[in-house]
Amino acid sequence: MPSLLSVARALTMAVVLLGTGAAQSAPVYADDSGAWSVAPSAGGGTRPAKDGRPYFYVEGTPGSVLQDTVTVTNPGSKPRTVRLSGADADNTRGGALSLERGKPTDTGSWITFAERKVKVPPRTRADVPFSVSVPEGAVPGDHPGVIVAREGGRDAGVRVHLRVSGPTLSALTVEHVKAEAGRISYDVVNRGNTILTPRLKVHADGVFGPLLDRGPRTLPVELIPGRRVTLTEPWTDAPALDSVEVTLTVTASGGAHGKATASARFVPWGAVAGVGAGVLGLAAAGVWFVRRRRGAADDPPPDELEQGFVERELAASSTGRGDQL
């Protein structure tokens, strides 16, 4: 098989007039301005499709060189100069596939273009050959990447789903489950070497029986091998006062299965604080009343008070000289 460089030297950049019936699939990282777009060429690659492909899919053994073609379309009235590059894929915080910033170290670094700088005349498209050179020591499994096109301060791109041939393992774990008022948070970790789209099942039991039972549903996640994402599940009708055990079960294709349980106590602290303040107030009033009663018991009776007052008055009025009346 000839190398890409030899193909690039022998092949002139294909610039084809854009016909009205040419169907182009929408790129994953699309340019909203509509000025230009990038997409897999129709009818090429490991899995060709006459109506266009939403992404590239290439598969090969370590040491192989895989070839395909990317199409840059310019429907506008001005020429465009688009720069092409490869990048690694990553997960967003919510688990969707995204572009990893920085210098590529995986699939993005294995992509080589026949031309990195593409000049596309108005109302035409340019078909650019590229290759993916899989290293000899590449780990089997999925290695997602992205072909990125840049022009005029805008970026557009299309996914490259590369699978290196060899044993595959679908495995995941569920960790750090935490139940709070209004939500359940948890981590999902891809422990295998294939991209996973998990399905989640949620169950919760309280002191008096089941509180929550949600059947399996597919999560909006494409989890890359080795990645961890933190997700949340809404629970707006969580109990105000209960002791709860929450169980999360996550599955994915290929037999991946993970399960985790967490305990939580729901206490209406605002109400508890109000009741506590009331109890303290009653206790303080009781102490005051008891002390008041004790102080009253120690005081002499009123007649004794009056007699003592008279005696003090008589003593004060005495002259002490034995005056006779």
Backbone bond lengths (Angstrom), bond angles and torsions (degrees), N, CA, C in turn:
res aa  C-N    CA-C-N  psi(-1)  N-CA   C-N-CA  omega(-1)  CA-C   N-CA-C  phi
1 M - - - 1.461 - - 1.527 109.27 -
2 P 1.313 118.95 125.36 1.462 120.65 179.96 1.513 110.47 -65.52
3 S 1.344 115.47 148.35 1.457 120.31 179.10 1.512 109.67 -73.30
4 L 1.317 114.63 165.07 1.466 119.49 -179.90 1.521 111.20 -64.29
5 L 1.334 116.90 -37.33 1.468 118.74 -178.06 1.511 111.23 -62.68
6 S 1.356 116.09 -40.33 1.469 117.87 178.18 1.511 110.89 -67.56
7 V 1.337 115.22 -37.00 1.462 118.58 177.12 1.517 110.30 -64.59
8 A 1.343 115.20 -40.98 1.458 119.45 -178.67 1.520 111.48 -64.34
9 R 1.353 116.92 -37.49 1.459 118.83 179.20 1.522 111.50 -68.70
10 A 1.336 115.90 -35.67 1.463 119.04 -176.47 1.519 112.41 -84.65
11 L 1.330 115.23 -19.65 1.467 118.94 -173.84 1.509 110.66 -103.58
12 T 1.296 117.19 128.04 1.464 122.39 173.40 1.517 107.95 -84.57
13 M 1.310 115.95 143.93 1.454 120.13 179.51 1.524 110.26 -54.65
14 A 1.333 115.65 126.06 1.459 120.30 -177.14 1.514 109.42 -83.91
15 V 1.330 116.68 115.70 1.451 122.44 176.71 1.519 106.96 -115.51
16 V 1.322 116.36 113.19 1.452 122.04 -172.29 1.517 109.21 -115.37
17 L 1.355 116.54 135.79 1.457 119.95 175.44 1.519 109.31 -61.04
18 L 1.304 115.76 135.70 1.449 121.53 -177.42 1.514 109.71 -80.92
19 G 1.320 116.91 106.31 1.456 121.16 179.44 1.506 111.23 -78.03
20 T 1.306 116.55 156.96 1.459 120.84 -178.11 1.514 111.70 -67.75
21 G 1.319 118.74 -24.31 1.465 120.69 -178.47 1.499 113.28 -94.63
22 A 1.330 120.16 2.43 1.458 121.73 -178.73 1.519 109.72 -75.13
23 A 1.321 116.31 120.29 1.472 121.02 -178.79 1.517 109.23 -94.80
24 Q 1.326 115.99 129.24 1.457 121.95 178.68 1.526 108.69 -121.60
25 S 1.312 116.25 131.21 1.462 119.19 178.78 1.514 110.04 -76.45
26 A 1.313 115.41 148.77 1.461 120.46 -177.15 1.518 110.12 -71.72
27 P 1.327 118.48 135.21 1.460 120.73 178.31 1.521 111.20 -71.45
28 V 1.335 115.68 158.45 1.455 120.47 -178.88 1.518 110.89 -68.79
29 Y 1.329 117.15 -46.91 1.459 121.83 179.35 1.529 106.69 -104.15
30 A 1.292 116.77 78.35 1.461 121.60 -169.33 1.512 112.34 -78.83
31 D 1.332 115.05 153.03 1.451 121.98 173.56 1.517 107.76 -90.57
32 D 1.321 117.71 115.19 1.457 121.98 -173.54 1.532 112.97 -69.86
33 S 1.323 117.76 -16.64 1.454 118.94 -176.93 1.524 112.16 -71.51
34 G 1.335 118.47 -21.49 1.455 121.39 -179.07 1.512 113.60 76.44
35 A 1.346 117.93 5.17 1.471 120.16 -177.66 1.516 111.30 -71.32
36 W 1.322 117.04 -36.25 1.455 120.79 178.59 1.523 108.38 -158.72
37 S 1.320 116.64 165.90 1.463 120.85 -178.22 1.518 109.18 -150.10
38 V 1.306 115.76 163.95 1.460 122.85 177.20 1.522 107.70 -131.72
39 A 1.339 117.11 139.92 1.460 121.53 -175.83 1.521 109.04 -161.20
40 P 1.329 117.32 161.68 1.465 119.51 173.65 1.524 110.77 -63.96
41 S 1.313 116.35 143.27 1.464 119.39 176.71 1.517 109.57 -67.38
42 A 1.310 116.33 146.79 1.465 121.15 -179.46 1.526 110.11 -72.32
43 G 1.341 116.23 138.38 1.454 120.67 172.98 1.507 115.72 81.16
44 G 1.331 119.13 8.91 1.462 120.20 -178.76 1.503 112.31 -116.00
45 G 1.333 115.38 -177.04 1.447 121.15 174.84 1.509 114.07 81.63
46 T 1.333 115.17 -176.54 1.458 121.69 -179.51 1.517 111.62 -66.91
47 R 1.340 116.26 -34.05 1.466 120.81 179.43 1.525 108.69 -125.14
48 P 1.334 117.47 79.17 1.472 119.87 -177.54 1.517 111.62 -68.14
49 A 1.331 115.12 152.49 1.467 121.95 176.89 1.522 108.23 -142.17
50 K 1.302 116.04 128.87 1.470 120.50 -177.22 1.527 111.49 -63.47
51 D 1.319 117.18 -33.57 1.462 121.16 -177.40 1.528 113.10 -92.05
52 G 1.299 116.48 12.73 1.457 119.50 178.92 1.515 112.11 98.03
53 R 1.308 115.36 158.38 1.458 121.85 -177.88 1.529 108.91 -118.81
54 P 1.331 117.87 140.58 1.468 119.22 178.21 1.520 112.78 -75.13
55 Y 1.330 117.75 -19.30 1.460 122.07 179.36 1.524 108.82 -159.51
56 F 1.329 116.41 169.64 1.459 121.83 174.30 1.519 109.51 -85.74
57 Y 1.326 116.33 138.19 1.454 120.77 170.26 1.523 107.26 -127.21
58 V 1.323 115.83 118.85 1.460 121.05 179.55 1.524 108.14 -131.32
59 E 1.324 116.39 144.79 1.459 121.27 -178.22 1.518 108.87 -143.33
60 G 1.307 115.99 137.32 1.457 120.28 179.34 1.512 111.48 -168.34
61 T 1.306 116.31 168.16 1.454 122.54 -179.59 1.525 110.19 -83.48
62 P 1.331 118.05 160.30 1.466 119.88 174.33 1.531 110.80 -55.45
63 G 1.322 116.03 133.69 1.453 121.51 -178.43 1.519 114.42 94.24
64 S 1.316 118.05 -7.07 1.463 120.54 -178.53 1.517 111.15 -86.39
65 V 1.350 115.80 159.62 1.460 123.09 176.00 1.524 107.49 -117.98
66 L 1.327 117.03 117.46 1.456 123.03 -176.07 1.524 108.98 -106.07
67 Q 1.327 116.21 137.52 1.467 120.46 -174.61 1.519 111.52 -121.02
68 D 1.327 115.51 147.23 1.464 122.19 177.29 1.518 107.49 -158.61
69 T 1.341 115.84 -175.24 1.463 121.54 -177.40 1.520 109.33 -137.29
70 V 1.342 115.90 134.64 1.453 122.01 176.04 1.527 108.65 -109.12
71 T 1.326 117.10 142.07 1.455 122.67 -177.23 1.519 110.12 -111.90
72 V 1.337 115.31 128.24 1.466 121.78 174.64 1.525 107.42 -109.38
73 T 1.325 117.21 120.99 1.458 122.36 -174.23 1.524 110.49 -109.68
74 N 1.315 115.72 132.30 1.464 122.07 178.41 1.524 108.92 -122.86
75 P 1.334 118.64 95.03 1.458 120.80 -179.39 1.526 113.31 -84.20
76 G 1.341 117.17 -2.71 1.455 120.59 -175.12 1.514 113.45 -80.77
77 S 1.320 115.51 -177.65 1.467 122.27 -177.42 1.523 112.66 -96.10
78 K 1.350 117.46 0.50 1.459 121.24 179.66 1.521 109.57 -120.40
79 P 1.330 117.74 148.49 1.475 120.09 176.69 1.509 110.99 -67.74
80 R 1.321 115.10 152.35 1.463 121.64 179.55 1.523 109.42 -126.78
81 T 1.335 115.34 141.77 1.461 121.20 173.38 1.521 107.11 -116.37
82 V 1.320 115.85 109.69 1.453 122.44 -172.99 1.527 109.25 -110.14
83 R 1.314 116.30 134.73 1.463 122.08 177.39 1.527 109.37 -101.80
84 L 1.324 115.90 132.71 1.458 122.41 -178.34 1.518 110.54 -107.72
85 S 1.324 115.50 143.95 1.466 121.16 176.72 1.520 109.32 -154.16
86 G 1.327 115.30 162.04 1.456 120.82 176.54 1.514 110.84 -102.35
87 A 1.325 117.22 149.23 1.469 122.93 179.26 1.513 109.33 -144.23
88 D 1.320 115.51 156.59 1.459 120.64 174.16 1.528 109.50 -83.58
89 A 1.313 115.87 153.03 1.464 120.71 175.48 1.524 109.35 -93.13
90 D 1.313 115.20 156.03 1.456 121.84 179.33 1.517 108.01 -145.33
91 N 1.326 116.12 173.60 1.461 121.16 175.19 1.517 110.34 -100.84
92 T 1.330 115.84 139.85 1.454 120.08 169.96 1.521 108.65 -72.49
93 R 1.328 116.85 175.24 1.464 120.07 178.90 1.521 111.26 -63.25
94 G 1.347 115.94 -27.25 1.455 119.71 178.92 1.511 114.04 -88.19
95 G 1.345 118.09 -3.91 1.450 121.26 175.69 1.509 115.77 101.89
96 A 1.345 119.02 -3.78 1.462 120.57 178.67 1.528 110.06 -77.79
97 L 1.337 115.75 157.16 1.456 119.65 176.82 1.523 110.00 -72.03
98 S 1.318 115.32 140.64 1.450 120.64 -178.13 1.520 108.89 -147.18
99 L 1.309 115.24 179.14 1.462 122.39 179.94 1.514 109.20 -91.43
100 E 1.323 116.82 127.95 1.456 121.05 176.59 1.523 109.17 -84.62
101 R 1.306 115.33 123.71 1.456 120.39 179.98 1.521 110.48 -78.16
102 G 1.313 115.89 157.35 1.450 120.34 -179.92 1.522 111.64 98.11
103 K 1.315 115.11 -179.54 1.461 121.33 -177.39 1.520 110.72 -70.22
104 P 1.336 118.98 128.36 1.465 120.57 -178.57 1.520 111.28 -69.55
105 T 1.315 115.82 146.92 1.461 122.02 178.02 1.517 112.49 -125.79
106 D 1.330 117.72 -6.07 1.462 121.43 -177.79 1.527 108.57 -122.31
107 T 1.312 117.64 -124.62 1.462 120.97 -174.83 1.522 112.67 -55.80
108 G 1.310 117.64 -39.39 1.463 120.49 -179.23 1.513 112.99 -57.78
109 S 1.337 116.50 -33.21 1.466 119.97 179.74 1.525 112.58 -83.01
110 W 1.339 117.87 -9.29 1.456 121.38 -179.78 1.536 112.31 -94.43
111 I 1.333 117.04 -3.98 1.472 121.32 -176.43 1.526 110.14 -92.01
112 T 1.341 115.82 131.64 1.469 122.16 177.45 1.526 108.59 -129.21
113 F 1.340 116.46 132.17 1.462 121.84 -178.21 1.530 110.46 -102.62
114 A 1.331 115.26 147.18 1.472 119.44 172.66 1.518 110.14 -62.89
115 E 1.311 116.82 -35.33 1.469 122.72 175.70 1.526 107.43 -141.54
116 R 1.330 117.09 125.55 1.459 120.75 178.11 1.529 111.66 -86.53
117 K 1.331 116.10 -24.64 1.455 121.49 179.43 1.523 108.24 -114.28
118 V 1.319 116.60 112.95 1.461 122.16 -171.72 1.521 110.00 -113.23
119 K 1.321 116.64 124.36 1.464 122.29 175.24 1.522 108.46 -98.86
120 V 1.346 115.42 118.52 1.456 121.12 -176.00 1.527 108.79 -115.37
121 P 1.358 118.19 112.90 1.474 120.59 178.36 1.529 111.21 -64.54
122 P 1.329 117.64 166.80 1.471 120.71 178.68 1.525 112.43 -59.87
123 R 1.309 115.31 143.39 1.467 123.76 174.90 1.535 112.42 54.42
124 T 1.317 115.89 39.22 1.467 121.11 176.67 1.517 109.39 -138.04
125 R 1.294 116.02 174.89 1.460 121.87 173.20 1.526 108.88 -134.18
126 A 1.309 115.55 149.66 1.454 122.14 179.19 1.521 109.06 -115.01
127 D 1.333 116.55 127.27 1.462 122.28 177.37 1.530 108.37 -98.55
128 V 1.313 116.78 116.34 1.458 122.13 -173.49 1.527 109.81 -112.76
129 P 1.357 118.25 114.96 1.473 120.07 175.82 1.533 110.77 -68.31
130 F 1.312 115.87 146.87 1.470 121.35 173.51 1.514 108.61 -147.13
131 S 1.330 115.52 164.95 1.462 120.27 178.44 1.518 109.69 -132.94
132 V 1.315 115.05 155.68 1.466 122.73 173.71 1.530 106.39 -119.41
133 S 1.324 116.37 111.34 1.465 122.01 -179.10 1.526 109.00 -95.26
134 V 1.331 116.15 106.95 1.464 121.17 -177.02 1.529 108.82 -81.11
135 P 1.322 119.26 121.95 1.475 120.90 -179.78 1.530 112.27 -62.01
136 E 1.315 115.27 156.62 1.460 120.49 179.79 1.526 111.97 -60.45
137 G 1.315 116.73 -37.04 1.463 119.55 -176.56 1.508 114.50 -95.77
138 A 1.325 118.34 18.02 1.465 121.04 -177.95 1.525 110.98 -62.76
139 V 1.325 116.18 137.60 1.462 121.75 179.91 1.529 109.26 -74.37
140 P 1.321 118.94 133.05 1.468 120.52 177.03 1.527 111.36 -58.99
141 G 1.335 114.13 152.57 1.455 119.43 178.47 1.512 111.87 118.94
142 D 1.342 116.05 -165.22 1.463 122.39 -175.13 1.520 111.11 -86.45
143 H 1.342 114.85 135.15 1.466 122.83 177.29 1.535 107.27 -132.16
144 P 1.331 118.76 83.13 1.468 120.05 -177.18 1.524 111.72 -71.81
145 G 1.334 114.78 142.62 1.457 121.60 177.12 1.515 110.50 -141.15
146 V 1.319 115.94 -175.42 1.462 121.78 -178.17 1.521 108.84 -143.65
147 I 1.334 116.53 137.26 1.462 122.04 166.29 1.518 106.97 -95.26
148 V 1.320 116.28 121.51 1.457 122.43 -174.98 1.526 109.33 -110.15
149 A 1.329 116.32 134.55 1.470 123.12 175.20 1.528 107.94 -117.05
150 R 1.335 116.21 133.75 1.468 121.35 -178.71 1.522 109.59 -128.67
151 E 1.343 113.40 137.73 1.471 119.21 177.25 1.516 107.94 -164.97
152 G 1.328 116.34 133.49 1.454 120.87 174.19 1.511 114.65 60.00
153 G 1.313 118.08 33.13 1.457 120.50 179.60 1.513 114.45 79.78
154 R 1.321 117.75 6.22 1.471 121.91 179.59 1.519 109.87 -117.12
155 D 1.331 114.78 149.91 1.462 121.77 177.80 1.519 109.97 -119.06
156 A 1.319 115.59 146.30 1.465 122.13 169.95 1.518 106.59 -143.96
157 G 1.302 117.13 158.32 1.455 118.65 -177.10 1.503 112.49 -161.44
158 V 1.309 114.87 171.56 1.458 121.77 178.49 1.523 108.03 -144.34
159 R 1.303 116.75 143.54 1.457 122.23 -176.02 1.521 111.95 -71.36
160 V 1.326 114.06 150.59 1.459 122.35 170.99 1.522 106.88 -123.58
161 H 1.325 116.49 108.55 1.453 120.94 177.70 1.528 107.93 -94.01
162 L 1.318 115.92 100.62 1.456 122.06 179.76 1.519 109.09 -101.17
163 R 1.333 115.90 129.00 1.463 120.70 172.38 1.520 108.52 -118.56
164 V 1.320 114.90 121.70 1.462 121.21 175.50 1.521 107.66 -85.82
165 S 1.330 116.22 124.86 1.464 121.16 -175.52 1.525 111.30 -62.95
166 G 1.310 114.87 145.65 1.452 121.46 -179.41 1.513 110.52 143.34
167 P 1.326 118.02 -176.20 1.471 121.03 -179.34 1.526 111.16 -61.62
168 T 1.308 115.66 138.35 1.456 121.27 178.10 1.529 109.80 -118.62
169 L 1.323 115.13 150.56 1.451 121.22 179.85 1.520 108.83 -138.51
170 S 1.328 115.94 124.88 1.464 121.66 174.72 1.525 107.94 -103.59
171 A 1.317 116.38 113.43 1.462 120.64 -177.12 1.519 109.25 -150.65
172 L 1.329 115.94 144.91 1.467 121.23 177.75 1.512 110.15 -150.70
173 T 1.322 115.59 162.79 1.460 122.09 175.03 1.524 108.98 -133.23
174 V 1.330 115.91 153.17 1.467 123.30 174.23 1.528 106.94 -111.86
175 E 1.328 116.58 128.09 1.460 120.49 -174.15 1.525 110.73 -138.49
176 H 1.340 115.04 164.12 1.471 123.74 172.64 1.536 112.45 54.32
177 V 1.315 115.96 45.67 1.469 120.27 177.67 1.530 108.75 -72.84
178 K 1.317 116.41 133.63 1.461 121.89 -178.90 1.522 109.15 -145.23
179 A 1.330 116.40 123.76 1.466 121.92 179.25 1.520 109.24 -102.17
180 E 1.321 116.10 128.11 1.455 123.00 178.22 1.518 108.55 -133.26
181 A 1.318 115.93 171.94 1.454 120.10 177.17 1.520 109.81 -64.54
182 G 1.305 116.60 115.46 1.460 120.55 176.56 1.506 115.21 99.86
183 R 1.350 119.34 -15.53 1.462 118.74 -177.79 1.527 111.36 -163.68
184 I 1.345 113.57 163.25 1.456 122.85 172.51 1.527 106.72 -125.31
185 S 1.308 117.83 123.03 1.461 121.73 179.49 1.522 109.83 -106.80
186 Y 1.346 116.14 151.18 1.465 120.19 -177.33 1.531 109.08 -165.20
187 D 1.323 116.07 161.98 1.463 123.15 175.24 1.514 109.40 -111.25
188 V 1.340 115.41 142.34 1.461 121.92 170.87 1.527 107.62 -119.32
189 V 1.332 117.18 128.54 1.453 122.71 -176.67 1.527 109.06 -120.39
190 N 1.333 116.16 128.64 1.464 121.19 176.66 1.520 108.50 -84.83
191 R 1.334 116.71 108.31 1.458 122.49 -177.96 1.523 112.83 -95.57
192 G 1.335 117.77 -0.28 1.458 120.80 -178.53 1.511 112.35 -103.90
193 N 1.342 115.90 -156.05 1.469 120.90 -179.61 1.521 112.84 -126.26
194 T 1.347 116.50 22.96 1.463 121.33 175.35 1.527 109.27 -125.93
195 I 1.327 116.24 152.42 1.466 120.46 175.45 1.530 108.68 -69.41
196 L 1.316 116.33 135.26 1.460 121.36 -176.12 1.522 111.34 -118.80
197 T 1.338 115.11 139.92 1.461 122.42 170.13 1.526 106.91 -114.45
198 P 1.333 118.11 96.60 1.473 120.98 -169.99 1.526 112.75 -73.62
199 R 1.337 113.80 158.06 1.458 123.33 170.59 1.530 107.76 -120.76
200 L 1.349 115.66 136.51 1.460 121.51 -172.37 1.529 111.12 -114.78
201 K 1.340 115.00 135.80 1.464 122.63 171.54 1.519 107.98 -123.74
202 V 1.347 116.99 134.24 1.465 122.28 -176.14 1.521 109.34 -123.53
203 H 1.340 115.46 133.13 1.463 120.58 176.37 1.527 108.17 -140.31
204 A 1.323 116.37 140.66 1.464 121.40 178.91 1.526 109.26 -140.89
205 D 1.342 116.00 135.13 1.461 123.21 177.23 1.519 109.45 -118.37
206 G 1.346 114.82 138.88 1.454 121.05 174.54 1.506 110.95 -108.14
207 V 1.312 117.67 -171.12 1.468 122.29 -178.85 1.521 110.87 -62.17
208 F 1.322 117.08 -36.23 1.461 120.76 -174.96 1.526 113.12 -105.31
209 G 1.359 118.21 14.63 1.447 119.23 176.01 1.520 113.19 130.98
210 P 1.352 116.65 -172.40 1.470 121.19 -177.24 1.532 112.36 -62.57
211 L 1.323 115.33 140.40 1.459 122.03 177.11 1.520 112.54 -114.14
212 L 1.329 116.81 -27.50 1.463 121.46 -174.13 1.510 108.83 -150.78
213 D 1.346 115.80 133.97 1.466 120.34 178.38 1.530 108.23 -150.76
214 R 1.326 116.32 95.33 1.460 121.76 -179.20 1.522 109.52 -110.10
215 G 1.323 115.37 123.16 1.454 121.43 -179.09 1.509 112.41 -65.58
216 P 1.327 118.25 168.29 1.467 121.48 -177.91 1.532 111.72 -60.41
217 R 1.329 115.52 135.13 1.460 122.13 173.92 1.524 108.88 -139.06
218 T 1.325 115.71 148.34 1.459 120.91 -177.89 1.521 110.33 -76.87
219 L 1.314 116.46 129.80 1.457 122.04 179.03 1.530 110.21 -85.38
220 P 1.333 117.93 148.70 1.480 120.91 178.44 1.527 110.73 -77.91
221 V 1.328 115.61 60.15 1.463 121.90 -173.28 1.521 109.54 -132.99
222 E 1.341 116.41 137.52 1.466 122.96 169.04 1.526 105.95 -124.52
223 L 1.315 114.99 90.04 1.460 120.80 -168.78 1.527 110.73 -84.79
224 I 1.350 115.11 119.75 1.454 122.28 -179.26 1.525 109.81 -74.68
225 P 1.338 118.25 147.13 1.472 119.92 177.49 1.528 112.21 -52.31
226 G 1.328 115.18 133.20 1.455 121.24 178.33 1.508 115.39 83.48
227 R 1.329 118.77 -3.59 1.460 121.55 -177.14 1.524 111.34 -93.47
228 R 1.340 114.73 154.64 1.457 124.02 176.63 1.528 108.33 -124.86
229 V 1.334 116.75 135.70 1.460 121.01 174.84 1.519 108.53 -128.92
230 T 1.324 115.57 145.91 1.463 122.37 176.16 1.519 108.96 -103.94
231 L 1.318 116.22 123.53 1.464 122.18 -175.07 1.523 109.89 -123.01
232 T 1.315 115.86 164.02 1.463 121.71 177.42 1.521 109.64 -132.00
233 E 1.315 114.86 146.45 1.461 123.29 176.50 1.521 108.01 -118.63
234 P 1.339 118.96 123.07 1.465 119.56 -178.59 1.525 112.10 -67.00
235 W 1.336 115.48 143.78 1.469 122.08 176.02 1.523 107.04 -145.05
236 T 1.305 115.58 75.20 1.464 121.31 -174.35 1.521 112.88 -72.80
237 D 1.337 117.76 -23.91 1.466 120.36 -178.57 1.528 111.43 -104.62
238 A 1.319 116.99 33.77 1.464 120.59 176.88 1.524 109.78 -61.73
239 P 1.327 118.66 149.41 1.474 120.57 -176.91 1.524 111.56 -67.65
240 A 1.321 115.82 152.47 1.460 120.71 177.33 1.521 111.36 -82.87
241 L 1.341 117.01 -30.81 1.459 121.32 -178.44 1.527 108.32 -144.03
242 D 1.337 115.63 107.02 1.465 119.28 -178.97 1.522 109.37 -174.26
243 S 1.326 115.61 161.31 1.456 123.17 170.55 1.525 107.15 -108.77
244 V 1.343 116.85 119.97 1.462 122.07 -165.80 1.520 110.29 -121.67
245 E 1.331 115.97 144.93 1.463 122.94 170.24 1.522 107.95 -120.04
246 V 1.339 116.83 119.05 1.465 123.30 -176.72 1.525 109.17 -106.09
247 T 1.331 116.52 132.39 1.463 122.09 178.79 1.522 109.38 -122.97
248 L 1.339 116.51 124.63 1.456 122.84 176.47 1.524 109.11 -110.52
249 T 1.329 115.52 132.15 1.464 121.56 176.81 1.521 107.89 -122.89
250 V 1.331 117.00 123.74 1.465 122.57 -178.42 1.518 108.45 -121.68
251 T 1.333 116.18 130.53 1.461 121.89 178.32 1.529 109.43 -129.07
252 A 1.329 115.68 164.50 1.463 121.96 176.60 1.521 108.20 -155.33
253 S 1.325 116.26 167.72 1.454 120.81 -179.10 1.524 110.21 -61.82
254 G 1.322 115.34 154.63 1.455 120.30 -179.26 1.512 113.60 85.88
255 G 1.339 117.53 7.44 1.459 121.11 177.92 1.506 115.07 89.38
256 A 1.327 118.27 9.83 1.472 119.96 178.96 1.526 109.59 -67.50
257 H 1.336 115.60 136.07 1.456 120.26 -176.72 1.522 109.11 -152.27
258 G 1.327 116.12 132.30 1.457 121.35 176.67 1.510 110.04 -141.78
259 K 1.345 116.32 146.87 1.457 120.78 -177.52 1.518 109.01 -146.13
260 A 1.324 117.07 140.10 1.463 121.57 179.25 1.521 109.38 -149.61
261 T 1.342 115.64 149.54 1.459 122.45 -177.86 1.527 109.44 -129.45
262 A 1.314 115.72 143.76 1.463 121.13 177.19 1.518 109.07 -141.20
263 S 1.330 115.93 147.89 1.466 122.14 178.19 1.523 109.67 -106.15
264 A 1.320 115.11 148.77 1.464 120.12 179.32 1.519 109.16 -150.12
265 R 1.342 115.73 149.68 1.464 121.95 175.03 1.517 108.87 -117.71
266 F 1.291 115.53 125.56 1.464 121.16 178.92 1.525 107.86 -101.71
267 V 1.324 116.73 118.87 1.464 123.07 -179.21 1.527 108.43 -130.90
268 P 1.343 118.55 128.50 1.475 120.92 177.09 1.520 110.82 -75.70
269 W 1.318 116.62 83.09 1.463 120.62 -172.38 1.530 112.85 -61.17
270 G 1.308 118.21 -30.22 1.454 119.56 177.41 1.517 111.95 -62.77
271 A 1.345 115.91 -45.56 1.462 119.84 178.33 1.524 110.92 -66.68
272 V 1.363 115.85 -39.97 1.458 119.48 179.15 1.520 110.54 -62.12
273 A 1.329 117.18 -40.86 1.469 120.57 178.99 1.519 110.88 -63.74
274 G 1.346 117.27 -40.18 1.462 120.26 178.77 1.514 112.01 -64.78
275 V 1.339 116.29 -43.88 1.462 119.85 178.43 1.520 110.45 -64.38
276 G 1.344 115.99 -40.97 1.461 119.67 179.19 1.510 111.81 -61.75
277 A 1.325 116.64 -41.35 1.465 120.07 178.47 1.525 110.63 -63.59
278 G 1.336 116.92 -39.63 1.459 119.95 178.01 1.513 112.27 -64.82
279 V 1.345 115.83 -41.58 1.469 119.68 179.31 1.525 110.53 -64.23
280 L 1.323 116.71 -42.29 1.461 119.67 178.00 1.527 111.73 -62.49
281 G 1.336 116.10 -39.48 1.455 119.75 178.02 1.525 111.84 -62.51
282 L 1.353 116.40 -43.44 1.455 119.61 178.25 1.520 111.34 -64.93
283 A 1.327 116.52 -39.49 1.465 119.67 179.54 1.526 110.82 -63.37
284 A 1.352 115.98 -43.36 1.459 119.47 179.28 1.533 111.12 -62.62
285 A 1.343 116.49 -39.96 1.459 120.07 178.18 1.528 111.07 -64.63
286 G 1.348 116.74 -38.28 1.448 120.37 178.35 1.518 112.57 -64.85
287 V 1.333 115.91 -42.65 1.468 119.81 177.98 1.522 110.69 -61.63
288 W 1.310 116.55 -44.06 1.474 120.60 179.48 1.520 111.33 -60.80
289 F 1.343 115.58 -41.52 1.461 119.86 -178.44 1.528 110.80 -65.67
290 V 1.361 116.22 -43.00 1.466 119.99 -179.08 1.518 110.25 -64.02
291 R 1.314 115.88 -44.25 1.464 118.60 179.35 1.526 111.21 -63.62
292 R 1.307 116.56 -36.43 1.463 120.83 178.25 1.522 111.29 -63.15
293 R 1.336 114.68 -42.33 1.462 119.44 179.86 1.530 110.89 -65.55
294 R 1.348 116.07 -41.40 1.458 119.55 -179.75 1.532 110.62 -64.48
295 G 1.331 117.19 -41.93 1.469 120.31 178.38 1.514 111.64 -62.80
296 A 1.313 117.68 -37.54 1.462 121.65 178.80 1.527 111.12 -67.10
297 A 1.335 117.85 -36.47 1.464 121.68 -179.70 1.512 111.38 -66.95
298 D 1.308 119.54 -31.44 1.474 122.74 -179.28 1.517 113.12 -78.29
299 D 1.295 120.98 -16.93 1.464 123.34 -179.16 1.529 110.27 -75.33
300 P 1.395 120.34 143.05 1.482 121.92 177.28 1.520 111.04 -70.03
301 P 1.340 116.18 159.15 1.468 119.07 179.76 1.518 110.72 -64.13
302 P 1.309 118.84 161.42 1.470 122.32 -179.03 1.521 113.78 -61.05
303 D 1.395 119.18 -37.56 1.458 119.93 -178.82 1.514 111.43 -67.41
304 E 1.346 116.25 -34.81 1.461 119.57 176.65 1.509 110.64 -66.37
305 L 1.318 115.90 -38.66 1.453 119.80 177.61 1.528 110.93 -62.04
306 E 1.371 115.20 -41.02 1.464 118.95 -178.46 1.521 110.92 -68.87
307 Q 1.377 117.85 -41.24 1.454 120.95 179.25 1.513 111.78 -63.28
308 G 1.303 116.88 -41.87 1.460 119.89 178.56 1.509 111.73 -63.45
309 F 1.311 116.05 -35.75 1.464 120.13 179.79 1.526 110.57 -65.76
310 V 1.364 117.91 -41.62 1.462 122.56 -179.94 1.504 110.60 -64.70
311 E 1.360 115.32 -43.64 1.457 119.15 -179.80 1.516 111.02 -61.92
312 R 1.332 116.52 -39.24 1.460 119.28 179.56 1.525 110.73 -67.27
313 E 1.304 115.60 -34.61 1.455 119.13 178.96 1.538 111.38 -67.97
314 L 1.349 116.42 -42.28 1.455 120.50 179.49 1.510 111.30 -64.47
315 A 1.324 115.57 -41.32 1.466 119.45 179.57 1.507 110.65 -63.59
316 A 1.324 115.78 -38.25 1.466 119.36 -178.92 1.511 111.40 -69.35
317 S 1.401 117.97 -28.11 1.463 120.19 -176.53 1.540 113.02 -88.75
318 S 1.347 117.33 -9.57 1.467 120.48 -179.92 1.517 111.32 -73.11
319 T 1.408 116.82 138.08 1.471 120.58 -179.09 1.513 112.36 -87.17
320 G 1.394 115.06 -23.50 1.455 118.01 -179.16 1.499 114.20 77.56
321 R 1.412 120.58 11.48 1.456 122.20 -177.14 1.560 113.03 -111.14
322 G 1.259 120.19 8.66 1.465 124.10 177.25 1.505 112.43 68.49
323 D 1.304 116.96 37.05 1.468 120.03 179.01 1.517 109.89 -64.81
324 Q 1.363 116.13 138.13 1.456 119.34 177.23 1.512 109.36 -95.18
325 L 1.292 114.42 144.77 1.468 120.97 179.54 1.495 109.52 -88.50
